[in-house]
Amino acid sequence: MENLNLATRPDFLSGDFVDACLQLTNDTVNDEQVVRILGTLWDIQNAKDIQRWNACKDEEAQFTRDLADQAAEELAQQQLHLRNEEEAALAEEHKKNKVKYVPVPDMEVPMGPVDIPAPYATCKLKKGEYCELYFFTNVSLAEAESFNVSIDDEALALLKADNGQHIWVPASNTRDKSAVIKDEDLTWEQFGEASVCLLSAMREHDWQKDRIEMHVKFWTVLEVH
């Protein structure tokens, strides 16, 4: 439908309006007055037509917007439903395959061999307790590397706690003291091996910086003495 806002007043002197002009023309109304009368009537009717036309277009535009909003809402609901299904499926997948989704620590890749002391020494470090330097020598680290966690972790040992009570602990947290060389009996080479590895282990187990620096100064003094 043509936009009525763009409509222009017709030429009432043309042949299309001869009959209308004859009906309005008389002794007191000439042709010029007839043209003005027809123009006024056309303007009044055109204003009404424009008002109805605009209202109709507004309704059509609103209907189009409502359809678009409804379609967008339905699409959003579908996407939400799909996302919920995917999240539920992923959660179920996490439950079934926990190892597959274990978070990967954000750390640098070691450029050299990683020295992991025996579980007994690791336990001592975590508690901040004294641990013999022997556990950080190359010999002890080699023993720890050959340690079979999957088997030995199932074994338990009975130990006497500080409060006098006996408790069962994993055998990996115990150690035959007779096989451990005392700090004062270590060779100078073993002492050097242990000092480097122990410092690394202390940092790994979040020892306070001043404690680590104290050990560094202590060993530095011994080495240059």
HELIX and SHEET records of a PDB file:
HELIX    1   1 LEU A    4  LEU A    6  5                                   3    
HELIX    2   2 GLY A   15  PHE A   17  5                                   3    
HELIX    3   3 VAL A   18  LEU A   24  1                                   7    
HELIX    4   4 ASP A   31  LYS A   96  1                                  66    
HELIX    5   5 VAL A   99  TYR A  101  5                                   3    
HELIX    6   6 PRO A  119  LYS A  127  1                                   9    
HELIX    7   7 LEU A  133  PHE A  136  5                                   4    
HELIX    8   8 ASN A  138  GLU A  145  1                                   8    
HELIX    9   9 VAL A  149  ASP A  152  1                                   4    
HELIX   10  10 ALA A  171  ASN A  173  5                                   3    
HELIX   11  11 LYS A  177  ALA A  179  5                                   3    
HELIX   12  12 ASP A  183  ASP A  185  5                                   3    
HELIX   13  13 TRP A  188  GLU A  204  1                                  17    
HELIX   14  14 LYS A  209  VAL A  224  1                                  16    
SHEET    1   A 2 LEU A 156  LYS A 160  0                                        
SHEET    2   A 2 HIS A 166  PRO A 170 -1                                        
END                                                                             
